[in-house]
Amino acid sequence: MDCGKRDETCSGIPAKGRLKFRPTSSADWITLNIGGQCFTTTRSTLTRSDPSSMLARMFATNQSATTWGNSVDPSGAYLIDRSPRHFEPILNYLRHGQIVLDAGVNPVGVLEEARFFGLQSLAEQLESLVEESRRDRDQAPLSRRDVIEALITTTAHTELRFQGINLSGVDLSKLDLRFINFKYSVLQGANLAQANLSCCLLERADLKAAKLDGANLLGVKMLCANLEGASLKGCNFEDPAGSRANMEGANMKGVQMDGSQMVGVNLRVANLRNANLQNCDLRGAVLAGADLENCDLSGCDLQEANLRGANLKGVTFDLMVTPLHMSQTMSSAQ
């Protein structure tokens, strides 16, 4: 392969405006043919930065690259069978001492080339860069596409686990997410509207400000989950098979749950301060010890619900269907 010559003349530039360079002999210039692409540089660039590297030893003034077994192409460029895409950042590093990676250049590939050429100081910097990139990638939230690909590749006999995964802000609306393990997952601000979350494990998951309007939550397990400020309007918790949703100890301050079907839901010791539960069906629900301060329960059906020990300060009961065993508790709260 003929690498060709670049025109280095300063035609058209006045003599006074030209930069003056110390002339170098042709022996100081070296052309490398890396995987079919030619790079021209000086001997000092290859040798001064890291004298112990392979490149420095190959092109030291008292050495000839041909003694290393390197062939030359028809133009006289030294042939080295490596990746030109990953060699270019290495050559630029030898020129100015900075790692500069263009978009789309994988630092792992550059790291492998640095190791091959024996550039230890560069390899160490790239190792740190690769590790930092991996950490950022691990901490970045998954996308809707990532979740869908996982759903497609999961068989009916395989448990899909997103335990501890960052899914903040992701749009998972209308997806079938039944039986998935979301324990400790971060779903802050996620859109789960009309998703099927039946029998999902959301224990201690962070669903702060998430949108779950119209979602199916049959038999869901949300023990100690953080649902502060979330919207669960018109959700269905009622399982005809009798499996009861468990939201014991959940932080549900300020949630919007109006119109949800919550028959038999376990909300024991949950924090529902300032929550809106208007027109919810809470028949047989367990609200014992729950904090319902300033909660709106107007229009709710609380037949056979258990509110023993609940904090009912400032609760709105207008038009509520009153359970018989609650009459005394309500009188004392008023």
Buried (B, 14 or more C-beta within 10 A) or exposed (E): EEBEEEEEEEEEEEEEEEEEEEEEEEEEEBBBBBEEBBBBBBBBBBBEBBEEBBBBBBBBEEEEBEEEEBEEBEEEBBBBEBBBBBBBBBBBBBEEEEBEBEEEBEBBBBBBBBBBBBBEBBBEBBBEBBEEEEEEEEEEBBEBEBBEEBEEEEEEEEEBBBEEBBBBBBBBBBBEBBBBBBBBBBBBBBBBBBBBBBBBBBBBBBBBBBBBBBBBBBBBBBBBBBBBBBBBBBBBBBBEEEBBBBBBBBBBBBBBBBBBBBBBBBBBBBBBBBBBBBBBBBBBBBBBBBBBBBBBBBBBBBBBBBBEEBBBEEBBBEEBBBBEEBEEBBEEBE
